[in-house]
Amino acid sequence: MNSVLSPFQQHRERIRMMVQNKTSTLVDAPSSVHILNIELEQDIDFLRKNFVNTEDRIEYKRTVLLPKWQPKADQYLKEGKIYQNSIFVHCIIWLFDTEQFDLAIEWALVGIDQNQDTPRNFKSRLSTFVADTVFDWCEKSMTNGESIEPYFSQVFELIKNKWRLHEEISAKWYKLAGLNALLDDNGKVQPISAIGDITKLEQVKELFTTANNFYSKIGVGTRIKEIESRINALNK
């Protein structure tokens, strides 16, 4: 007896055949962008209607949507023409969702420079999306005692020197930078009282102070006072 494929399996098989088939219905001419966007919206609609579980959505993006649409985004970049490209932007988002950060950040920087719009259901610009997504990943990684490099430094440099974001977003990044500087060799945040390096304490204080200046409710006031007390104690 032949097994009946689920809607997910049917759709994935259809996409797999399209990707492999050299006579794919996806056309390459720039004039066909509106046709591709219709199909893209159909795929997104399918994703939303058929997947509630976050892990299932991520897996579908990784195994079905990106293999189908990423070559079209790559083709757009190779053409060298700049225009609003929903396929390119969605691929950036899916790359972040699937934690393929190297290419995700590379493409996001291009998209930001091109002033690419985020999807209609987004309430933020692309730079804000990148900052929030990488922050969440860094916070989760730190909690698990894992390294947050190189992605933390890549994005923090942009936040410090290039991007103008909402104050609360900038504040949480400076706070994270301060906490990152306090990590011991086991990836745990050290108590201020355990640090004897005044230069390090001053650097951390500067990060926390900047965070507090951006957003006073970010929650670093106590640590700033602890650092000041610790520096005074070490100077005696």
WOQUIVEN-V374484 format. One record per residue. N is the residue number from 1. RES is the residue in one small letter. PSI is psi in whole degrees, 0 to 359 (NA if undefined). D_FIRST is the distance of its C-alpha to the first C-alpha in Angstrom with 1 decimal. Layout:
# WOQUIVEN-V374484
[[N | RES | PSI | D_FIRST] [N | RES | PSI | D_FIRST]]
This chain:
# WOQUIVEN-V374484
[[1 | m | 131 | 0.0] [2 | n | 134 | 3.8] [3 | s | 147 | 6.4] [4 | v | 127 | 9.3] [5 | l | 142 | 12.5] [6 | s | 164 | 15.6] [7 | p | 321 | 18.7] [8 | f | 312 | 20.2] [9 | q | 321 | 17.5] [10 | q | 314 | 17.5] [11 | h | 318 | 21.3] [12 | r | 321 | 21.6] [13 | e | 321 | 19.5] [14 | r | 317 | 21.7] [15 | i | 318 | 24.8] [16 | r | 318 | 23.8] [17 | m | 324 | 23.4] [18 | m | 319 | 26.7] [19 | v | 320 | 28.5] [20 | q | 332 | 27.5] [21 | n | 122 | 28.1] [22 | k | 342 | 31.8] [23 | t | 34 | 31.8] [24 | s | 148 | 30.9] [25 | t | 350 | 32.0] [26 | l | 125 | 34.3] [27 | v | 157 | 37.8] [28 | d | 343 | 40.6] [29 | a | 140 | 43.7] [30 | p | 330 | 45.5] [31 | s | 346 | 45.7] [32 | s | 7 | 41.9] [33 | v | 319 | 42.2] [34 | h | 329 | 41.9] [35 | i | 315 | 38.6] [36 | l | 322 | 37.2] [37 | n | 326 | 38.5] [38 | i | 314 | 36.6] [39 | e | 322 | 33.3] [40 | l | 314 | 34.4] [41 | e | 325 | 35.1] [42 | q | 318 | 31.6] [43 | d | 319 | 30.1] [44 | i | 319 | 32.5] [45 | d | 320 | 31.7] [46 | f | 317 | 28.0] [47 | l | 313 | 29.0] [48 | r | 324 | 31.2] [49 | k | 336 | 28.9] [50 | n | 352 | 25.8] [51 | f | 116 | 27.4] [52 | v | 321 | 29.9] [53 | n | 131 | 29.9] [54 | t | 316 | 32.4] [55 | e | 321 | 30.6] [56 | d | 320 | 27.5] [57 | r | 315 | 29.8] [58 | i | 317 | 31.5] [59 | e | 321 | 28.4] [60 | y | 320 | 27.3] [61 | k | 319 | 30.7] [62 | r | 318 | 30.8] [63 | t | 341 | 27.5] [64 | v | 303 | 27.0] [65 | l | 313 | 30.3] [66 | l | 315 | 32.7] [67 | p | 330 | 31.0] [68 | k | 313 | 30.9] [69 | w | 336 | 34.4] [70 | q | 320 | 36.5] [71 | p | 328 | 37.1] [72 | k | 323 | 38.4] [73 | a | 318 | 40.8] [74 | d | 321 | 41.9] [75 | q | 319 | 42.6] [76 | y | 315 | 44.7] [77 | l | 320 | 46.8] [78 | k | 332 | 47.3] [79 | e | 328 | 48.6] [80 | g | 4 | 51.4] [81 | k | 139 | 51.6] [82 | i | 122 | 51.9] [83 | y | 164 | 50.4] [84 | q | 121 | 48.4] [85 | n | 101 | 44.9] [86 | s | 328 | 42.3] [87 | i | 313 | 39.7] [88 | f | 314 | 42.1] [89 | v | 317 | 42.9] [90 | h | 324 | 39.3] [91 | c | 321 | 38.6] [92 | i | 312 | 41.7] [93 | i | 315 | 40.5] [94 | w | 326 | 37.0] [95 | l | 320 | 38.6] [96 | f | 318 | 40.7] [97 | d | 327 | 37.8] [98 | t | 10 | 36.0] [99 | e | 38 | 39.3] [100 | q | 70 | 39.7] [101 | f | 329 | 43.4] [102 | d | 304 | 45.0] [103 | l | 325 | 43.6] [104 | a | 313 | 43.5] [105 | i | 319 | 47.3] [106 | e | 312 | 48.1] [107 | w | 324 | 46.4] [108 | a | 320 | 47.7] [109 | l | 323 | 51.2] [110 | v | 313 | 50.8] [111 | g | 321 | 49.3] [112 | i | 316 | 52.2] [113 | d | 329 | 54.8] [114 | q | 0 | 53.3] [115 | n | 41 | 53.4] [116 | q | 137 | 49.7] [117 | d | 146 | 48.9] [118 | t | 164 | 46.3] [119 | p | 160 | 43.6] [120 | r | 329 | 44.8] [121 | n | 357 | 43.4] [122 | f | 145 | 45.4] [123 | k | 8 | 48.8] [124 | s | 162 | 50.1] [125 | r | 169 | 51.0] [126 | l | 320 | 49.1] [127 | s | 322 | 51.7] [128 | t | 319 | 51.4] [129 | f | 315 | 47.7] [130 | v | 313 | 48.1] [131 | a | 315 | 50.8] [132 | d | 318 | 48.9] [133 | t | 314 | 45.6] [134 | v | 325 | 47.4] [135 | f | 313 | 49.6] [136 | d | 319 | 46.7] [137 | w | 318 | 45.2] [138 | c | 316 | 48.7] [139 | e | 316 | 49.3] [140 | k | 318 | 46.0] [141 | s | 318 | 46.7] [142 | m | 319 | 50.2] [143 | t | 326 | 49.1] [144 | n | 4 | 46.8] [145 | g | 23 | 49.7] [146 | e | 157 | 48.1] [147 | s | 144 | 50.0] [148 | i | 9 | 50.1] [149 | e | 154 | 51.3] [150 | p | 0 | 51.4] [151 | y | 327 | 49.9] [152 | f | 308 | 52.5] [153 | s | 322 | 55.4] [154 | q | 313 | 54.0] [155 | v | 323 | 53.5] [156 | f | 323 | 56.6] [157 | e | 321 | 58.8] [158 | l | 320 | 57.6] [159 | i | 321 | 58.3] [160 | k | 321 | 61.7] [161 | n | 347 | 62.8] [162 | k | 310 | 60.8] [163 | w | 143 | 58.7] [164 | r | 108 | 60.3] [165 | l | 172 | 58.0] [166 | h | 143 | 58.5] [167 | e | 322 | 60.9] [168 | e | 326 | 58.6] [169 | i | 314 | 56.1] [170 | s | 320 | 58.8] [171 | a | 316 | 60.2] [172 | k | 332 | 57.0] [173 | w | 318 | 56.7] [174 | y | 323 | 60.4] [175 | k | 316 | 59.8] [176 | l | 321 | 56.7] [177 | a | 320 | 58.9] [178 | g | 316 | 61.5] [179 | l | 321 | 59.1] [180 | n | 322 | 57.6] [181 | a | 342 | 61.2] [182 | l | 359 | 61.6] [183 | l | 141 | 58.6] [184 | d | 187 | 59.6] [185 | d | 342 | 58.0] [186 | n | 7 | 55.3] [187 | g | 19 | 54.3] [188 | k | 143 | 56.0] [189 | v | 122 | 58.6] [190 | q | 146 | 62.0] [191 | p | 146 | 64.5] [192 | i | 324 | 67.4] [193 | s | 345 | 69.8] [194 | a | 357 | 68.2] [195 | i | 126 | 68.9] [196 | g | 3 | 72.3] [197 | d | 107 | 71.9] [198 | i | 320 | 73.9] [199 | t | 317 | 72.7] [200 | k | 318 | 69.1] [201 | l | 319 | 70.0] [202 | e | 322 | 71.7] [203 | q | 317 | 68.7] [204 | v | 319 | 66.4] [205 | k | 319 | 68.9] [206 | e | 319 | 69.0] [207 | l | 314 | 65.2] [208 | f | 322 | 65.2] [209 | t | 319 | 68.3] [210 | t | 318 | 66.6] [211 | a | 315 | 63.6] [212 | n | 325 | 66.0] [213 | n | 325 | 67.8] [214 | f | 317 | 64.7] [215 | y | 109 | 63.6] [216 | s | 345 | 65.8] [217 | k | 16 | 63.1] [218 | i | 343 | 60.9] [219 | g | 44 | 62.1] [220 | v | 1 | 64.2] [221 | g | 316 | 67.7] [222 | t | 317 | 67.8] [223 | r | 323 | 66.8] [224 | i | 316 | 69.4] [225 | k | 320 | 72.1] [226 | e | 319 | 70.9] [227 | i | 316 | 71.1] [228 | e | 318 | 74.6] [229 | s | 320 | 75.7] [230 | r | 319 | 74.3] [231 | i | 317 | 76.0] [232 | n | 321 | 79.3] [233 | a | 320 | 79.0] [234 | l | 335 | 78.4] [235 | n | 349 | 81.4] [236 | k | NA | 83.8]]
